[in-house]
Amino acid sequence: MEILQKDDTTLRVLMKGTDRCYASAIRRIAIAEVPVMAIDDVIIVDNTSIVYDELIAHRLGLIPLTTDLSRFVLPKECSCESEQGCSNCRVMLVLDVVAGDKVRTVFSGDMISDDDDTKPISDQIPILKLAPGQKIKLEAYAKLGKGKDHAKWQATTVAVVKDVDQNKDALELYIESVGSLKAEEIFSRALEILGKKVDDLKTTAEGLASRG
Ligand SMILES: [Zn+2]
């Protein structure tokens, strides 16, 4: 494997003599199984805007959040075993905005996170508009999740496998990140997850063989 190009959000990897199944498996895992943070629960404390609570919660879920996979675990794998979550599996972000005497657009940058590593990837994503005097106050809870459970937890916008040179049996894997993780990290996590799947399969196969 050879890295052809990389920056924070994109990665091109050349794979020589690699089975297409293997490259496709990495691609699928990058899309569906590498976890990222997204807002999952929203508690609306006060909303005098004309936008429905459900719509605001939906929009918040789609805002990509920066993700530190070394610090957080999936809620179902967390030792707290609590519905509410703890500091290892959950981050709270607060939105509390009142419009003055002008119409005010509320942006992702108005959200205040209680964790510096978990915040919107951009301050400029619009959430809703407030007419003069209207207000929005809410608590949003972000958790790790996987793209296979909901699109809001997808780490990639694009992940494709292309033929480079059929004679030389070379493939190119292209990954583009939504911005929560570096493209390179998505790739290395996908490899890790694939490695674990292979190990699990081996263990299962050995178990079956010893029983036979
Ligand atoms: Zn927890």
Boltz pocket constraint, residues with backbone or C-beta under 6 A from the ligand:
constraints:
  - pocket:
      binder: B
      contacts: [[A, 75], [A, 78], [A, 79], [A, 80], [A, 81], [A, 82], [A, 85], [A, 86], [A, 87], [A, 88], [A, 89], [A, 90]]
      max_distance: 6.0
